Amino acid sequence: MRLLRKTTRSVRYYSIAVYPTLFDDYLLLHHCGPDCSDKSTKAYFKTKKEALLQSLNIISEKQKNGFKIPQPSQIA
């Protein structure tokens, strides 16, 4: 999922994704756009439910900071 926040100079984004791994756990990967650190933040969870709950917590915090889920017409 990608979240967007428009500023006066640019549009910033924050990306969050959950991936299954080869070891029957789940990787939660999240990072911000090019104006932020080059590092991605990674966390591993034993269940998909745990990973999704953490991603919802991150999304909630980012929405408090002005990020929004884009409409399909804004993604292009």
C-alpha positions as CSV (number, residue, x, y, z in Angstrom):
1,M,0.0,0.0,0.0
2,R,1.2,3.5,-0.8
3,L,0.3,6.6,1.2
4,L,0.7,10.1,-0.2
5,R,1.2,13.5,1.4
6,K,1.3,16.7,-0.7
7,T,3.5,19.5,0.3
8,T,4.1,22.9,-1.3
9,R,7.2,21.6,-3.1
10,S,6.5,18.0,-3.7
11,V,4.5,14.9,-3.1
12,R,5.8,12.5,-0.5
13,Y,5.0,8.9,-0.3
14,Y,5.2,6.1,2.3
15,S,5.1,2.5,1.2
16,I,4.0,-0.6,3.3
17,A,4.0,-4.2,2.1
18,V,3.7,-7.7,3.7
19,Y,5.5,-10.6,2.1
20,P,5.5,-14.3,3.0
21,T,9.0,-15.7,3.5
22,L,10.5,-19.2,2.8
23,F,10.5,-19.9,6.5
24,D,6.7,-19.7,7.1
25,D,6.8,-16.2,8.6
26,Y,6.0,-12.8,7.2
27,L,8.1,-9.8,6.4
28,L,6.7,-6.3,6.9
29,L,8.6,-3.8,4.8
30,H,8.0,-0.1,5.0
31,H,9.9,3.0,3.8
32,C,9.3,6.5,2.8
33,G,10.0,8.2,-0.5
34,P,13.3,9.6,-1.9
35,D,13.4,12.6,0.5
36,C,13.8,10.2,3.5
37,S,16.5,7.7,4.4
38,D,17.6,5.1,1.9
39,K,17.0,2.5,4.5
40,S,13.8,0.4,4.6
41,T,12.5,-0.8,7.9
42,K,12.0,-4.6,8.1
43,A,10.2,-6.6,10.7
44,Y,9.4,-10.3,10.8
45,F,6.2,-11.8,12.2
46,K,5.2,-15.4,12.9
47,T,1.7,-14.9,11.5
48,K,0.1,-12.9,8.7
49,K,-2.4,-11.5,11.2
50,E,0.4,-10.0,13.4
51,A,2.1,-8.4,10.3
52,L,-1.2,-7.0,9.1
53,L,-2.1,-5.6,12.5
54,Q,1.3,-3.9,12.7
55,S,0.9,-2.5,9.2
56,L,-2.5,-1.0,10.2
57,N,-0.9,0.6,13.2
58,I,1.7,2.2,10.9
59,I,-0.9,3.4,8.5
60,S,-2.9,4.9,11.3
61,E,0.1,6.8,12.6
62,K,1.0,8.1,9.1
63,Q,-2.6,9.3,8.5
64,K,-2.3,11.3,11.7
65,N,0.8,12.9,10.1
66,G,-1.2,14.0,7.0
67,F,-0.6,11.0,4.7
68,K,-3.6,9.8,2.8
69,I,-4.5,6.7,0.8
70,P,-4.6,7.9,-2.9
71,Q,-7.7,7.6,-5.1
72,P,-7.1,5.6,-8.3
73,S,-7.1,8.8,-10.3
74,Q,-4.2,10.2,-8.2
75,I,-1.9,7.2,-8.7
76,A,-0.9,7.8,-12.4
